[in-house]
């Protein structure tokens, strides 16, 4: 019996030591994690403010309509596209509609990546390639922004922005009052101005908000809100010119539907969590009452 007792105690000691180590290490780990989250949040807020101020000031200096969009996440990419004259250039290749692509590309990438995850192995490779393509397109757009406002430092700014992404908003803020000079100006085609980009963005974001509201548990609220903003702007501008606003109206409707669905899904999730939490607390209270009763009687 003594041998069995010692054997049991000997086997239990390491487990006790491991538990004590975990109890001592857990607060340290949580403290480090909290510090990392807080620092990341602070850097994110500072980057957002610097980038928004920079893009807003550039847009105001260029007398670009709706410069306040620079303060709205994702919609600020529309202002970026406008500042680079709606065109991203790779050598002799001129890709138009930068305002549309920059605004929608992140959502398109997320949607495509979600679909590609259904394809084993190949889907992951294609998703990585799409992410690289999006990064190349975005940083090329950023390169042309630097080129227009700080041509002599564009390469240095771009390299540092790629290595340290938090520096890009600082550079944008620093060059916000520089004069704009696009060396590609002669290559920019005026034919692109006939495209109703705001209506296209509104309709696209409205559809994305509907599609993502239920499977992604209400995540369509954000896209629906941005789509609603673009739809309202597009309808106002089109009514002033007397042009057809059917696409903008469709975007408005889809965005509202996406917003409503997202709110319903979020409320349903909160209700489910509330019911589950109430049931758990009730069960714990019953167990506690039972233990107290057993102890007393």
N, C-alpha and C positions, 0 to 999 in steps of 0.2 A: 504493500500500500504506500509506504514511504517513497519507494522508487517511482511508483506511478505519479505520486504527488509532485515529486521533484521534476519528473519529466514534463508534467503538465505546466508547472511553474516556469521551467526553463524554456518551454516553447512559447509561453505567453509573454515573457519579458521583452523580446524583440518587438512584438506587436504594440506593447505598452510604450516602448521607447519611440516607435514610429509615430504613434498617436500624439505623444507629447511634442515631438519635433514638428508635426503638422500644425498643432495648436499654436506653437511659438512662431512658426513661419507664416501662417495664414494672415495675421495682422500686418506683417511686414509686406507681404505680397499685395494685399488689398490697398495698403498705403501707397505703394509704388504705382499700382494700377490707377488709383485715384489721381495721383499727381500727373501721370502721363495724360489721362483724359482731360484734366483741367488745363494743362499746358497746351494740348492740341486744340482744345476749344478756344482758348485765348488767341492762339496763332490764327485759327480759322476766322474768328471775329475781326481781328486786325486786318487780315488779308482781304476779307469781304469789304470792309470800310475803305481801305486804300484803293482797291480795284474799282469800287463803285464811284468814289469821288473822282478818280482819274478818268474813267470812261464818261461820266456825266459831264465833267468840265470840257473834255474834248468834244463831246457832242454839242454842248452849248456854244463853244467857240466856232464850230462848223455850222451852227444854226440847223442842226438835225432835229427833226420833229420827235416829240416824245422822248426827250433825253432822260427823263425820270425812269425809263425802263432799265437804266443802268443799275438801279438799286434793287431790282428784282432778280433773284437767282435764275439762271437759265435764260431769262429774257434779256439779260445783259449781253448774252452772246449775239443777240440781234443787233445791238448797238455796235458791238465789235465788228460785225459784218458790214455795217453801214460805214464805219470809220475806215475800213480798208476798201471802200468803194465797191462792195458787194462782189468781190472777186479774189480768189486765191490762185496764185500763179506758181507753177513748177516749171522753171526754165521758159520754154516757148509755149507750154500748155497753160491756157487760161481757163479756169473752172469758175463759172458764174454762180449766182444764187448763194453766195456765202451767208447771207442773212438767214436763209431757210436752212441750209445744211448745218451751220453752227448751232442754231437753236434746236433743231430736231435730232441731230446726230447722236447725242447722248441717250435719248429715249429709244432711238432706233437700235443703238448698240445693246442696250439693256434687254430690249424685246428679242432681238436676234440671238443674243447669248442665252436667254431663257429657252428659246426654241431649240438651239443647238445642243443644249445639255441632254436632250432626248436622244441624241445620236451618240452611241458609245465611241470613245477614243477620238474619232474624226471630228465630232462636235466640239470637243475641247480645243483641238488644234485650230479649227476654223474660228472659234471664239477668240483665241489669242491673236490670230492674224487680223481679225476685225478690230480688236482693241489697238493693235499696232497701227493699223490704217487710220483709225480715228485720231490717235495721238499725233501721227505725222501730219494729218490735215489741220488739226488744231494748232500745233506749234508752227506750222507754215503760215497760218493766218496771223499768229502772234508775231512771227518774223516780219511780215509786211506791215503790221502796226508799228513795230520798232523802226522799220525802214522808212515809213512815212514821217515819223516824228523824231527819230534820232538815228539817221542813216549811218553816221560815223561809228556808232556803238551797237548797231543792230546784232552783229554776230556775237559779241560778248554778252549782251543782254539775253539773247536766245539760249546760248550755251548754259549760262547761269540759271536761267529759268527752267531748263530741262533738268539740271542737276539738283537745284534747290527750288522747287515749285513755288515756295512761299515768297520768293524774291520777285516773281512776275508782277504781283499787285504793287509792289514798291516801285518797280521800274515804270509801270503805267502811271502811278501817281506822280513820279518825278518828272515825266515828260508831258504832263497834261497841258501845259501852257506853251509848249513848243509849236512853232508854225508847221502846218501840214504841207508836205510836198511829196506827191506820189509820182515816182519816176515812170510808172506804167500808164499814166493818165491818157496818153495817146492810144493805148491799146484797149481801154475800157469801152465796151460797146453800149450805146444807149438803148439798144433793142431790149435789153434785160429789164428796163424800167417799166415795161408794160405788164410784167408779171405781178399779180396781186399776192405778194408774199405774205402779208399779214393774214389774209383769209386762208391761205394754204396752211400756215402755222396753226391758226385757230382750229381748223377742221381736223388736222392731224393730231393735235394735242387733245381735242375733244374725244376722238375715237380711242386714243391711247388711254384716256382717263376712264372710259367705259369698260374697255377690255381689262384693265388692271385693277379696277375697283374691288371686284369680288375675289379673284384668285390671290391677289396680293394684299387682301385685308384693308381696303380703304386707301391704298397708296395713290389712287387716282385723284385724290382731293387736290394735291399740289398741281398736277398737270392740268386738271380741270380748271383750277383757278387761273393759271397762266393763259390757258386757251380762251377763257372768258374775257380776260383783259385784251388779248389780241383781237378777238371777235368784235368787241365793243368799239375798239379803235378803228378796225377795218370798216365796220358798218357806218360809222360816223363820216369817215373820209369818202366812202363810196356814195353815200347819200348826197354829200356836198357836190360831187362831180356828176351826179346823175347816172352813174354806172350801175350795173347789176350787182346786187349784194347777196345773191343766193348762196354762194359758198360761205360767206361770212355768217349768214343766218344759220346755215347748217352747222357751222363751227360753234355758234352760240348755243344752239340747242344741244348738241353733243356734249359740250362742256358743262352745261347745267345738269344734264342727265348724269354725267360722270360724277359731278359734285354731290348730287342727291344720293346716288348709289353709294358713294364713299362714306357719306355721313351715316347712312342706314347701316352699312356694314360695321363701321366703327362703333355705333351705338349698340348693335347686336353683340359685338365682341365684349364691350364693356359690361353689358347685361349678363352675358354668360360668365364672365370672370366674377362679377358680383355675386351671382347665384352660387357659383362654385366656392367662393371664399366664405359666403355665409354658411353653406353646408359644412365646410371644413371647420369653421369656428364653432358651429353648433356641436359637431362631433367631439371636438376637443373639450368643449365645456361639459358635455355629458360624461366623457371619460374622467375629467377632473372631479366632477361631482361624485361619480362612482368610487373613485379612489379615496376621496375624503370620507365618504359614508363608510367604506370598508375599514378605514383607519380608525374612525371613531367608534364603530360598533362591532 
